[in-house]
Amino acid sequence: MQAVRYGIMLSTALHMKVDRTLYFDRKNYFYPDLPKGYQITQQDRPIGSHGYLDVTLDDGTPMRVDIQRAHLEE
């Protein structure tokens, strides 16, 4: 539950649209370091989407960085 709270806090800080329904997907992988063969993730419906972060470059120029998605995974 704490991961969900942190995901909402991150999404809010990045000016993202927070999805009101959490939905998780199972991504299948066949890697030796993943014996169960899958990973739980938010592939299709991330917790946050379409946000941005305003930053200032070293020379003082302001810049907006678009962020498409923030998702939870195991």
Jmol script that loads the backbone (N, CA, C; Angstrom):
load data "model"
ATOM      1  N   MET A   1       0.813  -1.189   0.000  1.00  0.00           N
ATOM      2  CA  MET A   1       0.000   0.000   0.000  1.00  0.00           C
ATOM      3  C   MET A   1       0.863   1.262   0.000  1.00  0.00           C
ATOM      4  N   GLN A   2       2.006   1.200   0.641  1.00  0.00           N
ATOM      5  CA  GLN A   2       2.898   2.360   0.691  1.00  0.00           C
ATOM      6  C   GLN A   2       3.405   2.704  -0.713  1.00  0.00           C
ATOM      7  N   ALA A   3       3.644   1.700  -1.544  1.00  0.00           N
ATOM      8  CA  ALA A   3       4.094   1.957  -2.918  1.00  0.00           C
ATOM      9  C   ALA A   3       3.038   2.741  -3.690  1.00  0.00           C
ATOM     10  N   VAL A   4       1.772   2.445  -3.464  1.00  0.00           N
ATOM     11  CA  VAL A   4       0.687   3.179  -4.126  1.00  0.00           C
ATOM     12  C   VAL A   4       0.683   4.631  -3.664  1.00  0.00           C
ATOM     13  N   ARG A   5       0.848   4.858  -2.378  1.00  0.00           N
ATOM     14  CA  ARG A   5       0.911   6.235  -1.855  1.00  0.00           C
ATOM     15  C   ARG A   5       2.070   6.997  -2.492  1.00  0.00           C
ATOM     16  N   TYR A   6       3.228   6.358  -2.556  1.00  0.00           N
ATOM     17  CA  TYR A   6       4.385   7.015  -3.178  1.00  0.00           C
ATOM     18  C   TYR A   6       4.152   7.271  -4.667  1.00  0.00           C
ATOM     19  N   GLY A   7       3.489   6.344  -5.344  1.00  0.00           N
ATOM     20  CA  GLY A   7       3.178   6.534  -6.753  1.00  0.00           C
ATOM     21  C   GLY A   7       2.256   7.719  -6.982  1.00  0.00           C
ATOM     22  N   ILE A   8       1.270   7.879  -6.113  1.00  0.00           N
ATOM     23  CA  ILE A   8       0.357   9.024  -6.208  1.00  0.00           C
ATOM     24  C   ILE A   8       1.097  10.319  -5.902  1.00  0.00           C
ATOM     25  N   MET A   9       1.960  10.298  -4.890  1.00  0.00           N
ATOM     26  CA  MET A   9       2.737  11.492  -4.549  1.00  0.00           C
ATOM     27  C   MET A   9       3.654  11.893  -5.708  1.00  0.00           C
ATOM     28  N   LEU A  10       4.318  10.916  -6.315  1.00  0.00           N
ATOM     29  CA  LEU A  10       5.195  11.192  -7.453  1.00  0.00           C
ATOM     30  C   LEU A  10       4.389  11.756  -8.619  1.00  0.00           C
ATOM     31  N   SER A  11       3.275  11.118  -8.932  1.00  0.00           N
ATOM     32  CA  SER A  11       2.439  11.577 -10.044  1.00  0.00           C
ATOM     33  C   SER A  11       1.943  12.998  -9.815  1.00  0.00           C
ATOM     34  N   THR A  12       1.543  13.310  -8.597  1.00  0.00           N
ATOM     35  CA  THR A  12       1.080  14.657  -8.270  1.00  0.00           C
ATOM     36  C   THR A  12       2.216  15.670  -8.399  1.00  0.00           C
ATOM     37  N   ALA A  13       3.388  15.320  -7.908  1.00  0.00           N
ATOM     38  CA  ALA A  13       4.537  16.228  -7.991  1.00  0.00           C
ATOM     39  C   ALA A  13       4.954  16.496  -9.432  1.00  0.00           C
ATOM     40  N   LEU A  14       4.696  15.540 -10.315  1.00  0.00           N
ATOM     41  CA  LEU A  14       5.058  15.693 -11.729  1.00  0.00           C
ATOM     42  C   LEU A  14       3.882  16.189 -12.572  1.00  0.00           C
ATOM     43  N   HIS A  15       2.853  16.728 -11.926  1.00  0.00           N
ATOM     44  CA  HIS A  15       1.698  17.316 -12.614  1.00  0.00           C
ATOM     45  C   HIS A  15       1.014  16.319 -13.545  1.00  0.00           C
ATOM     46  N   MET A  16       0.940  15.063 -13.118  1.00  0.00           N
ATOM     47  CA  MET A  16       0.362  14.009 -13.950  1.00  0.00           C
ATOM     48  C   MET A  16      -1.112  13.804 -13.626  1.00  0.00           C
ATOM     49  N   LYS A  17      -1.832  13.234 -14.583  1.00  0.00           N
ATOM     50  CA  LYS A  17      -3.196  12.780 -14.349  1.00  0.00           C
ATOM     51  C   LYS A  17      -3.084  11.458 -13.591  1.00  0.00           C
ATOM     52  N   VAL A  18      -3.686  11.386 -12.422  1.00  0.00           N
ATOM     53  CA  VAL A  18      -3.634  10.179 -11.601  1.00  0.00           C
ATOM     54  C   VAL A  18      -4.859   9.323 -11.912  1.00  0.00           C
ATOM     55  N   ASP A  19      -4.604   8.092 -12.322  1.00  0.00           N
ATOM     56  CA  ASP A  19      -5.697   7.167 -12.633  1.00  0.00           C
ATOM     57  C   ASP A  19      -6.377   6.739 -11.335  1.00  0.00           C
ATOM     58  N   ARG A  20      -7.675   6.820 -11.276  1.00  0.00           N
ATOM     59  CA  ARG A  20      -8.418   6.486 -10.052  1.00  0.00           C
ATOM     60  C   ARG A  20      -8.580   4.990  -9.849  1.00  0.00           C
ATOM     61  N   THR A  21      -8.326   4.204 -10.894  1.00  0.00           N
ATOM     62  CA  THR A  21      -8.423   2.748 -10.794  1.00  0.00           C
ATOM     63  C   THR A  21      -7.056   2.143 -11.073  1.00  0.00           C
ATOM     64  N   LEU A  22      -6.576   1.334 -10.154  1.00  0.00           N
ATOM     65  CA  LEU A  22      -5.303   0.657 -10.368  1.00  0.00           C
ATOM     66  C   LEU A  22      -5.539  -0.667 -11.072  1.00  0.00           C
ATOM     67  N   TYR A  23      -4.776  -0.898 -12.111  1.00  0.00           N
ATOM     68  CA  TYR A  23      -4.904  -2.118 -12.895  1.00  0.00           C
ATOM     69  C   TYR A  23      -3.501  -2.643 -13.156  1.00  0.00           C
ATOM     70  N   PHE A  24      -3.277  -3.907 -12.883  1.00  0.00           N
ATOM     71  CA  PHE A  24      -1.958  -4.495 -13.071  1.00  0.00           C
ATOM     72  C   PHE A  24      -1.998  -5.558 -14.162  1.00  0.00           C
ATOM     73  N   ASP A  25      -0.890  -5.683 -14.858  1.00  0.00           N
ATOM     74  CA  ASP A  25      -0.738  -6.650 -15.934  1.00  0.00           C
ATOM     75  C   ASP A  25       0.378  -7.628 -15.589  1.00  0.00           C
ATOM     76  N   ARG A  26       0.335  -8.752 -16.224  1.00  0.00           N
ATOM     77  CA  ARG A  26       1.400  -9.742 -16.095  1.00  0.00           C
ATOM     78  C   ARG A  26       2.194  -9.752 -17.405  1.00  0.00           C
ATOM     79  N   LYS A  27       3.453  -9.326 -17.320  1.00  0.00           N
ATOM     80  CA  LYS A  27       4.328  -9.370 -18.488  1.00  0.00           C
ATOM     81  C   LYS A  27       5.156 -10.645 -18.398  1.00  0.00           C
ATOM     82  N   ASN A  28       5.125 -11.434 -19.445  1.00  0.00           N
ATOM     83  CA  ASN A  28       5.870 -12.686 -19.461  1.00  0.00           C
ATOM     84  C   ASN A  28       7.288 -12.470 -19.968  1.00  0.00           C
ATOM     85  N   TYR A  29       8.235 -12.961 -19.193  1.00  0.00           N
ATOM     86  CA  TYR A  29       9.653 -12.894 -19.545  1.00  0.00           C
ATOM     87  C   TYR A  29      10.247 -14.278 -19.392  1.00  0.00           C
ATOM     88  N   PHE A  30      11.194 -14.578 -20.207  1.00  0.00           N
ATOM     89  CA  PHE A  30      11.905 -15.850 -20.088  1.00  0.00           C
ATOM     90  C   PHE A  30      13.388 -15.559 -19.889  1.00  0.00           C
ATOM     91  N   TYR A  31      13.733 -15.128 -18.681  1.00  0.00           N
ATOM     92  CA  TYR A  31      15.105 -14.819 -18.314  1.00  0.00           C
ATOM     93  C   TYR A  31      15.530 -15.740 -17.177  1.00  0.00           C
ATOM     94  N   PRO A  32      16.792 -16.130 -17.151  1.00  0.00           N
ATOM     95  CA  PRO A  32      17.279 -17.016 -16.079  1.00  0.00           C
ATOM     96  C   PRO A  32      17.130 -16.413 -14.680  1.00  0.00           C
ATOM     97  N   ASP A  33      17.190 -15.076 -14.578  1.00  0.00           N
ATOM     98  CA  ASP A  33      17.106 -14.448 -13.251  1.00  0.00           C
ATOM     99  C   ASP A  33      15.653 -14.184 -12.816  1.00  0.00           C
ATOM    100  N   LEU A  34      14.684 -14.649 -13.592  1.00  0.00           N
ATOM    101  CA  LEU A  34      13.283 -14.505 -13.243  1.00  0.00           C
ATOM    102  C   LEU A  34      12.603 -15.876 -13.341  1.00  0.00           C
ATOM    103  N   PRO A  35      12.796 -16.704 -12.315  1.00  0.00           N
ATOM    104  CA  PRO A  35      12.345 -18.091 -12.392  1.00  0.00           C
ATOM    105  C   PRO A  35      10.828 -18.268 -12.563  1.00  0.00           C
ATOM    106  N   LYS A  36      10.022 -17.330 -12.081  1.00  0.00           N
ATOM    107  CA  LYS A  36       8.577 -17.509 -12.219  1.00  0.00           C
ATOM    108  C   LYS A  36       8.086 -17.192 -13.633  1.00  0.00           C
ATOM    109  N   GLY A  37       8.907 -16.536 -14.455  1.00  0.00           N
ATOM    110  CA  GLY A  37       8.587 -16.314 -15.859  1.00  0.00           C
ATOM    111  C   GLY A  37       7.699 -15.119 -16.166  1.00  0.00           C
ATOM    112  N   TYR A  38       7.384 -14.294 -15.148  1.00  0.00           N
ATOM    113  CA  TYR A  38       6.566 -13.107 -15.411  1.00  0.00           C
ATOM    114  C   TYR A  38       6.862 -12.021 -14.383  1.00  0.00           C
ATOM    115  N   GLN A  39       6.395 -10.819 -14.701  1.00  0.00           N
ATOM    116  CA  GLN A  39       6.552  -9.673 -13.817  1.00  0.00           C
ATOM    117  C   GLN A  39       5.205  -8.953 -13.742  1.00  0.00           C
ATOM    118  N   ILE A  40       4.808  -8.515 -12.549  1.00  0.00           N
ATOM    119  CA  ILE A  40       3.578  -7.756 -12.368  1.00  0.00           C
ATOM    120  C   ILE A  40       3.919  -6.277 -12.564  1.00  0.00           C
ATOM    121  N   THR A  41       3.176  -5.614 -13.460  1.00  0.00           N
ATOM    122  CA  THR A  41       3.452  -4.229 -13.789  1.00  0.00           C
ATOM    123  C   THR A  41       2.178  -3.516 -14.229  1.00  0.00           C
ATOM    124  N   GLN A  42       2.256  -2.233 -14.418  1.00  0.00           N
ATOM    125  CA  GLN A  42       1.136  -1.451 -14.939  1.00  0.00           C
ATOM    126  C   GLN A  42       1.428  -1.098 -16.397  1.00  0.00           C
ATOM    127  N   GLN A  43       1.411  -2.066 -17.222  1.00  0.00           N
ATOM    128  CA  GLN A  43       1.765  -1.903 -18.629  1.00  0.00           C
ATOM    129  C   GLN A  43       0.789  -0.993 -19.369  1.00  0.00           C
ATOM    130  N   ASP A  44      -0.498  -1.247 -19.242  1.00  0.00           N
ATOM    131  CA  ASP A  44      -1.493  -0.539 -20.046  1.00  0.00           C
ATOM    132  C   ASP A  44      -2.139   0.665 -19.358  1.00  0.00           C
ATOM    133  N   ARG A  45      -2.263   0.618 -18.046  1.00  0.00           N
ATOM    134  CA  ARG A  45      -2.881   1.727 -17.307  1.00  0.00           C
ATOM    135  C   ARG A  45      -1.982   2.145 -16.155  1.00  0.00           C
ATOM    136  N   PRO A  46      -1.066   3.084 -16.405  1.00  0.00           N
ATOM    137  CA  PRO A  46      -0.144   3.513 -15.357  1.00  0.00           C
ATOM    138  C   PRO A  46      -0.865   4.327 -14.276  1.00  0.00           C
ATOM    139  N   ILE A  47      -0.243   4.422 -13.121  1.00  0.00           N
ATOM    140  CA  ILE A  47      -0.824   5.186 -12.019  1.00  0.00           C
ATOM    141  C   ILE A  47      -0.861   6.676 -12.356  1.00  0.00           C
ATOM    142  N   GLY A  48       0.109   7.157 -13.136  1.00  0.00           N
ATOM    143  CA  GLY A  48       0.144   8.558 -13.548  1.00  0.00           C
ATOM    144  C   GLY A  48       0.511   8.672 -15.013  1.00  0.00           C
ATOM    145  N   SER A  49      -0.051   9.688 -15.687  1.00  0.00           N
ATOM    146  CA  SER A  49       0.261   9.870 -17.103  1.00  0.00           C
ATOM    147  C   SER A  49       0.213  11.344 -17.495  1.00  0.00           C
ATOM    148  N   HIS A  50       0.950  11.658 -18.542  1.00  0.00           N
ATOM    149  CA  HIS A  50       0.939  12.984 -19.176  1.00  0.00           C
ATOM    150  C   HIS A  50       1.286  14.113 -18.207  1.00  0.00           C
ATOM    151  N   GLY A  51       2.508  14.074 -17.703  1.00  0.00           N
ATOM    152  CA  GLY A  51       2.951  15.111 -16.789  1.00  0.00           C
ATOM    153  C   GLY A  51       4.170  15.844 -17.313  1.00  0.00           C
ATOM    154  N   TYR A  52       4.761  16.625 -16.445  1.00  0.00           N
ATOM    155  CA  TYR A  52       5.958  17.373 -16.818  1.00  0.00           C
ATOM    156  C   TYR A  52       6.751  17.765 -15.571  1.00  0.00           C
ATOM    157  N   LEU A  53       7.989  18.141 -15.825  1.00  0.00           N
ATOM    158  CA  LEU A  53       8.868  18.649 -14.777  1.00  0.00           C
ATOM    159  C   LEU A  53       9.581  19.864 -15.334  1.00  0.00           C
ATOM    160  N   ASP A  54       9.473  20.999 -14.660  1.00  0.00           N
ATOM    161  CA  ASP A  54      10.192  22.200 -15.057  1.00  0.00           C
ATOM    162  C   ASP A  54      11.564  22.189 -14.408  1.00  0.00           C
ATOM    163  N   VAL A  55      12.603  22.377 -15.223  1.00  0.00           N
ATOM    164  CA  VAL A  55      13.975  22.389 -14.732  1.00  0.00           C
ATOM    165  C   VAL A  55      14.679  23.634 -15.261  1.00  0.00           C
ATOM    166  N   THR A  56      15.789  23.965 -14.628  1.00  0.00           N
ATOM    167  CA  THR A  56      16.632  25.062 -15.081  1.00  0.00           C
ATOM    168  C   THR A  56      17.983  24.487 -15.465  1.00  0.00           C
ATOM    169  N   LEU A  57      18.410  24.754 -16.693  1.00  0.00           N
ATOM    170  CA  LEU A  57      19.692  24.259 -17.174  1.00  0.00           C
ATOM    171  C   LEU A  57      20.834  25.034 -16.531  1.00  0.00           C
ATOM    172  N   ASP A  58      22.052  24.535 -16.676  1.00  0.00           N
ATOM    173  CA  ASP A  58      23.224  25.169 -16.068  1.00  0.00           C
ATOM    174  C   ASP A  58      23.397  26.617 -16.493  1.00  0.00           C
ATOM    175  N   ASP A  59      22.980  26.940 -17.719  1.00  0.00           N
ATOM    176  CA  ASP A  59      23.129  28.320 -18.198  1.00  0.00           C
ATOM    177  C   ASP A  59      21.957  29.210 -17.802  1.00  0.00           C
ATOM    178  N   GLY A  60      21.036  28.686 -16.991  1.00  0.00           N
ATOM    179  CA  GLY A  60      19.907  29.462 -16.509  1.00  0.00           C
ATOM    180  C   GLY A  60      18.659  29.379 -17.376  1.00  0.00           C
ATOM    181  N   THR A  61      18.734  28.661 -18.461  1.00  0.00           N
ATOM    182  CA  THR A  61      17.596  28.527 -19.361  1.00  0.00           C
ATOM    183  C   THR A  61      16.547  27.590 -18.755  1.00  0.00           C
ATOM    184  N   PRO A  62      15.298  28.051 -18.678  1.00  0.00           N
ATOM    185  CA  PRO A  62      14.245  27.153 -18.186  1.00  0.00           C
ATOM    186  C   PRO A  62      13.854  26.150 -19.270  1.00  0.00           C
ATOM    187  N   MET A  63      13.492  24.949 -18.832  1.00  0.00           N
ATOM    188  CA  MET A  63      13.114  23.912 -19.780  1.00  0.00           C
ATOM    189  C   MET A  63      12.033  23.041 -19.154  1.00  0.00           C
ATOM    190  N   ARG A  64      11.072  22.637 -19.946  1.00  0.00           N
ATOM    191  CA  ARG A  64      10.023  21.732 -19.477  1.00  0.00           C
ATOM    192  C   ARG A  64      10.284  20.352 -20.073  1.00  0.00           C
ATOM    193  N   VAL A  65      10.355  19.351 -19.196  1.00  0.00           N
ATOM    194  CA  VAL A  65      10.562  17.971 -19.613  1.00  0.00           C
ATOM    195  C   VAL A  65       9.212  17.258 -19.521  1.00  0.00           C
ATOM    196  N   ASP A  66       8.718  16.770 -20.661  1.00  0.00           N
ATOM    197  CA  ASP A  66       7.463  16.016 -20.670  1.00  0.00           C
ATOM    198  C   ASP A  66       7.705  14.601 -20.164  1.00  0.00           C
ATOM    199  N   ILE A  67       6.788  14.117 -19.343  1.00  0.00           N
ATOM    200  CA  ILE A  67       6.871  12.760 -18.804  1.00  0.00           C
ATOM    201  C   ILE A  67       5.581  12.043 -19.182  1.00  0.00           C
ATOM    202  N   GLN A  68       5.713  10.961 -19.902  1.00  0.00           N
ATOM    203  CA  GLN A  68       4.551  10.261 -20.430  1.00  0.00           C
ATOM    204  C   GLN A  68       3.822   9.412 -19.390  1.00  0.00           C
ATOM    205  N   ARG A  69       4.582   8.718 -18.516  1.00  0.00           N
ATOM    206  CA  ARG A  69       3.932   7.788 -17.604  1.00  0.00           C
ATOM    207  C   ARG A  69       4.805   7.490 -16.389  1.00  0.00           C
ATOM    208  N   ALA A  70       4.136   7.151 -15.300  1.00  0.00           N
ATOM    209  CA  ALA A  70       4.786   6.625 -14.104  1.00  0.00           C
ATOM    210  C   ALA A  70       3.983   5.395 -13.716  1.00  0.00           C
ATOM    211  N   HIS A  71       4.655   4.264 -13.593  1.00  0.00           N
ATOM    212  CA  HIS A  71       3.915   3.046 -13.272  1.00  0.00           C
ATOM    213  C   HIS A  71       4.604   2.253 -12.173  1.00  0.00           C
ATOM    214  N   LEU A  72       3.805   1.442 -11.508  1.00  0.00           N
ATOM    215  CA  LEU A  72       4.308   0.567 -10.450  1.00  0.00           C
ATOM    216  C   LEU A  72       4.594  -0.804 -11.043  1.00  0.00           C
ATOM    217  N   GLU A  73       5.624  -1.429 -10.545  1.00  0.00           N
ATOM    218  CA  GLU A  73       5.899  -2.816 -10.907  1.00  0.00           C
ATOM    219  C   GLU A  73       6.676  -3.456  -9.782  1.00  0.00           C
ATOM    220  N   GLU A  74       6.703  -4.772  -9.806  1.00  0.00           N
ATOM    221  CA  GLU A  74       7.402  -5.466  -8.722  1.00  0.00           C
ATOM    222  C   GLU A  74       8.886  -5.472  -8.954  1.00  0.00           C
TER     223      GLU A  74
END
end "model"
wireframe off; spacefill off
backbone 0.3
color backbone group
